[in-house]
Amino acid sequence: MMSSNTASSSSGNAGSADSSANRRTSKRPKYSRFTQQELPACKPILTPKWVITVFLLVSIVFIPIGVASLFASRDVVEIVDRYETECIPPANRTNKVGFIQSSADKTCNRTIKVTKRMKQPIYIYYQLDNFYQNHRRYVKSRSDSQLKDPKSASDTSACDPEGTLNGTVPIVPCGLIAWSLFNDSYSFSRNNNETLTVNKKEISWKSDRDHKFGKAVFPKNFQNGTLIGGASLNESIPLSEQEDLIVWMRTAALPTFRKLYGKIETDLNPNDEVRVILENNYNTYSFNGKKKLVLSTTSWLGGKNDFLGIAYLTVGGLCFFLALLFTVVYLVKPRRLGDPSYLSWNRNPGGR
């Protein structure tokens, strides 16, 4: 009896051990080549011939692109006229801030000489230096909902200190960005007898006109305070058609920037004299800013910018130099791939 009990208990213990082992086995993940990282993989070996070929291909592609980019940039004709000091009368240059804030006549005549043929359209930009449109408080001082929805005219919570007039009536558009709208104006004539018309249509992004500025939103109480920041707006024109404002409201990332003022849709010939009658109203003198008028053509690459071409040429030239260097090293001192004699313990058998 005792032996049978012992046998039964032993068989019971063995059964429980097998069941626990089965439970442990059941928790193991199912075998697959993916989980065991046994899938076929590409493991390229960078031989000297491959490295030299890759560097040569990069140089062959990059150098022509760089040359084409430089030629495209050199084809752009650009005229820059800095005028913030020249448009202040000599007697007032010791107090420029006082002059710009006064009610004196600020009309200024400038003459620009065309050196190369400029094909239409000729883009007119104003350039400001030392103007930090990327300042955090300045960038946040606007109401996007107010700009596109007439029902949100009272949403001026983010527009301080230019949110309301006398603390009660909302300003549309509100905020420091709109309040500081650029207000210098330009008119052009050629050789003192032909007026050059400036086209100010479609100078802003179409997405901004269609989605960010409402067709039923009109300016209200704008620039009616005691301190005037910049240009005023026509209250009978919706914000979606106020393209100078739309261009200005797309803030710049750098303290030196250009913004599109308009387009001249007439060719200019060499030796033409373009007379510019400008109103020097914008106050950049309080922060030592600079103002420039820019006339520029474009190419398939855009405006005048040598950086892209120089960058492509630099990378292409560097790759070509490395390809030549590796070729010389490979020819002068060739090395068999996977040669074990280069291992440290084979080069120094007696040491470690």
VONU-714276 format. One record per residue (C-alpha): x negated, y, z negated. Coordinates in steps of 0.05 Angstrom, whole numbers. Last residue first. Layout:
# VONU-714276
ATOM       px       py       pz
ATOM        X        Y        Z
...
END
This chain:
# VONU-714276
ATOM       px       py       pz
ATOM     -990      851      551
ATOM    -1062      838      569
ATOM    -1103      784      602
ATOM    -1062      776      664
ATOM    -1061      852      679
ATOM    -1033      859      750
ATOM     -990      796      741
ATOM     -962      819      674
ATOM     -947      888      703
ATOM     -909      862      763
ATOM     -938      886      829
ATOM     -963      816      847
ATOM     -891      793      847
ATOM     -879      823      918
ATOM     -803      833      922
ATOM     -807      871      988
ATOM     -877      871     1017
ATOM     -912      937     1010
ATOM     -941      982     1064
ATOM     -993     1034     1047
ATOM    -1006     1079     1107
ATOM     -943     1062     1146
ATOM     -894     1063     1087
ATOM     -926     1125     1057
ATOM     -922     1161     1124
ATOM     -850     1141     1134
ATOM     -831     1160     1063
ATOM     -860     1230     1074
ATOM     -826     1238     1142
ATOM     -758     1218     1113
ATOM     -770     1264     1054
ATOM     -784     1323     1100
ATOM     -722     1308     1141
ATOM     -679     1304     1078
ATOM     -706     1371     1054
ATOM     -693     1403     1121
ATOM     -621     1378     1123
ATOM     -608     1402     1051
ATOM     -638     1471     1064
ATOM     -605     1478     1133
ATOM     -537     1461     1105
ATOM     -546     1511     1047
ATOM     -571     1566     1093
ATOM     -511     1557     1138
ATOM     -462     1560     1081
ATOM     -496     1620     1048
ATOM     -498     1664     1110
ATOM     -429     1694     1099
ATOM     -396     1744     1147
ATOM     -322     1727     1151
ATOM     -288     1664     1172
ATOM     -320     1602     1202
ATOM     -285     1607     1269
ATOM     -308     1679     1271
ATOM     -283     1743     1239
ATOM     -289     1819     1249
ATOM     -303     1867     1194
ATOM     -290     1938     1171
ATOM     -306     1949     1098
ATOM     -292     2010     1054
ATOM     -330     2010      989
ATOM     -316     2031      918
ATOM     -363     2024      859
ATOM     -347     2018      786
ATOM     -381     2056      730
ATOM     -325     2039      680
ATOM     -290     2106      676
ATOM     -312     2124      747
ATOM     -269     2070      780
ATOM     -208     2115      780
ATOM     -170     2104      845
ATOM     -148     2168      880
ATOM     -198     2180      936
ATOM     -148     2193      992
ATOM     -181     2174     1057
ATOM     -187     2204     1125
ATOM     -232     2158     1165
ATOM     -263     2179     1231
ATOM     -287     2121     1274
ATOM     -343     2140     1321
ATOM     -352     2093     1379
ATOM     -425     2080     1396
ATOM     -410     2007     1414
ATOM     -338     1992     1430
ATOM     -279     1981     1383
ATOM     -223     1933     1404
ATOM     -153     1950     1380
ATOM     -110     1911     1331
ATOM     -135     1946     1268
ATOM     -115     1903     1208
ATOM      -95     1920     1136
ATOM     -118     1929     1064
ATOM     -147     1861     1050
ATOM     -181     1853      983
ATOM     -255     1849      969
ATOM     -288     1828      904
ATOM     -345     1843      856
ATOM     -327     1826      784
ATOM     -315     1753      804
ATOM     -253     1709      799
ATOM     -206     1757      835
ATOM     -133     1765      817
ATOM      -76     1751      866
ATOM      -34     1809      842
ATOM      -71     1858      887
ATOM      -52     1821      951
ATOM       21     1818      929
ATOM       21     1892      910
ATOM       -6     1912      978
ATOM       45     1865     1009
ATOM      107     1899      980
ATOM      155     1859     1024
ATOM      168     1803      973
ATOM      173     1857      919
ATOM      237     1884      949
ATOM      236     1954      982
ATOM      284     2008      957
ATOM      242     2023      894
ATOM      181     2042      935
ATOM      121     2028      892
ATOM       70     2073      857
ATOM       -5     2065      861
ATOM      -51     2065      801
ATOM      -52     2068      725
ATOM       -9     2127      708
ATOM       -7     2145      634
ATOM       56     2183      610
ATOM      102     2129      635
ATOM      141     2126      700
ATOM       91     2082      737
ATOM      146     2030      751
ATOM      214     2044      720
ATOM      244     1994      767
ATOM      214     1957      827
ATOM      263     1912      865
ATOM      273     1837      860
ATOM      322     1808      910
ATOM      270     1781      959
ATOM      232     1751      901
ATOM      157     1747      895
ATOM      124     1680      879
ATOM      155     1632      929
ATOM      162     1662      998
ATOM      114     1721      995
ATOM       62     1683      954
ATOM       65     1622     1000
ATOM       56     1668     1061
ATOM       -9     1694     1032
ATOM      -17     1769     1039
ATOM      -38     1812     1098
ATOM       24     1791     1136
ATOM       42     1862     1158
ATOM       -4     1920     1142
ATOM      -21     1938     1214
ATOM      -64     2000     1216
ATOM      -56     2043     1278
ATOM     -119     2075     1305
ATOM     -105     2146     1327
ATOM     -143     2167     1389
ATOM     -173     2237     1394
ATOM     -229     2247     1343
ATOM     -274     2194     1375
ATOM     -230     2140     1344
ATOM     -179     2153     1289
ATOM     -166     2119     1223
ATOM     -122     2129     1161
ATOM     -140     2104     1092
ATOM     -107     2102     1024
ATOM     -135     2094      954
ATOM      -82     2068      906
ATOM     -104     2002      878
ATOM      -52     1973      831
ATOM      -71     1981      757
ATOM        1     1976      732
ATOM       12     1912      771
ATOM      -45     1877      737
ATOM      -32     1909      669
ATOM       38     1881      662
ATOM      108     1894      687
ATOM      137     1893      757
ATOM      190     1916      740
ATOM      188     1955      674
ATOM      238     1938      621
ATOM      275     1995      585
ATOM      269     1995      509
ATOM      199     2010      481
ATOM      193     2077      514
ATOM      186     2042      581
ATOM      175     1967      573
ATOM      122     1916      588
ATOM       58     1954      601
ATOM       21     1940      535
ATOM       42     1884      536
ATOM       65     1842      595
ATOM       74     1773      563
ATOM      141     1787      530
ATOM      167     1825      591
ATOM      225     1779      610
ATOM      278     1834      617
ATOM      279     1828      693
ATOM      290     1753      689
ATOM      357     1753      726
ATOM      323     1786      786
ATOM      280     1723      796
ATOM      213     1722      832
ATOM      170     1775      797
ATOM      206     1769      730
ATOM      190     1694      725
ATOM      117     1708      740
ATOM      111     1758      683
ATOM       43     1792      679
ATOM      -11     1810      628
ATOM      -45     1741      625
ATOM      -99     1760      676
ATOM     -115     1826      640
ATOM     -121     1794      572
ATOM     -166     1739      598
ATOM     -212     1784      639
ATOM     -216     1756      710
ATOM     -199     1823      742
ATOM     -266     1848      718
ATOM     -282     1908      761
ATOM     -357     1919      766
ATOM     -354     1928      842
ATOM     -292     1941      883
ATOM     -286     1928      957
ATOM     -231     1953     1002
ATOM     -220     1912     1064
ATOM     -199     1929     1135
ATOM     -198     1871     1184
ATOM     -211     1883     1258
ATOM     -165     1840     1300
ATOM     -192     1854     1350
ATOM     -261     1851     1379
ATOM     -317     1894     1351
ATOM     -371     1913     1400
ATOM     -435     1930     1364
ATOM     -462     1993     1329
ATOM     -397     2027     1310
ATOM     -411     2093     1274
ATOM     -367     2108     1214
ATOM     -347     2179     1196
ATOM     -316     2197     1129
ATOM     -268     2252     1110
ATOM     -243     2257     1038
ATOM     -176     2280     1010
ATOM     -178     2286      935
ATOM     -140     2351      927
ATOM     -142     2371      854
ATOM      -89     2346      805
ATOM     -141     2323      755
ATOM     -156     2251      732
ATOM     -206     2240      788
ATOM     -241     2306      772
ATOM     -246     2294      698
ATOM     -274     2224      709
ATOM     -326     2250      758
ATOM     -354     2302      709
ATOM     -425     2317      732
ATOM     -404     2303      803
ATOM     -353     2360      803
ATOM     -394     2415      838
ATOM     -418     2365      890
ATOM     -346     2349      910
ATOM     -330     2275      898
ATOM     -320     2234      961
ATOM     -394     2220      968
ATOM     -396     2187      899
ATOM     -341     2135      909
ATOM     -356     2127      984
ATOM     -393     2064     1001
ATOM     -385     2047     1074
ATOM     -393     1976     1098
ATOM     -391     1956     1172
ATOM     -387     1883     1191
ATOM     -395     1850     1259
ATOM     -389     1774     1255
ATOM     -433     1740     1307
ATOM     -487     1729     1255
ATOM     -439     1686     1213
ATOM     -423     1642     1273
ATOM     -497     1635     1289
ATOM     -512     1616     1217
ATOM     -456     1564     1216
ATOM     -480     1533     1282
ATOM     -551     1528     1255
ATOM     -527     1496     1190
ATOM     -482     1447     1226
ATOM     -540     1428     1272
ATOM     -585     1416     1211
ATOM     -535     1376     1171
ATOM     -520     1318     1218
ATOM     -591     1301     1241
ATOM     -617     1314     1170
ATOM     -567     1266     1139
ATOM     -582     1213     1192
ATOM     -657     1220     1180
ATOM     -649     1212     1105
ATOM     -606     1150     1115
ATOM     -656     1119     1164
ATOM     -715     1131     1117
ATOM     -678     1099     1059
ATOM     -657     1039     1101
ATOM     -727     1028     1128
ATOM     -757     1032     1058
ATOM     -710      978     1033
ATOM     -652      998      989
ATOM     -622      930      971
ATOM     -547      928      978
ATOM     -508      887      927
ATOM     -441      874      958
ATOM     -396      833      913
ATOM     -363      765      916
ATOM     -317      753      856
ATOM     -347      715      797
ATOM     -333      768      744
ATOM     -303      716      696
ATOM     -237      754      693
ATOM     -235      760      769
ATOM     -257      688      783
ATOM     -198      664      742
ATOM     -191      621      680
ATOM     -128      631      639
ATOM     -141      670      577
ATOM     -152      631      513
ATOM      -95      633      464
ATOM      -72      562      482
ATOM     -138      533      459
ATOM     -129      559      389
ATOM      -59      530      386
ATOM      -85      464      414
ATOM     -138      462      360
ATOM      -85      475      308
ATOM      -44      418      337
ATOM     -104      371      338
ATOM     -121      387      266
ATOM      -49      374      245
ATOM      -49      307      280
ATOM     -115      287      248
ATOM      -89      305      179
ATOM      -27      263      192
ATOM      -69      205      216
ATOM     -110      209      153
ATOM      -48      213      110
ATOM      -20      151      145
ATOM      -85      114      136
ATOM      -89      132       63
ATOM      -18      111       52
ATOM      -32       45       87
ATOM      -93       34       45
ATOM      -55       48      -19
ATOM        0        0        0
END
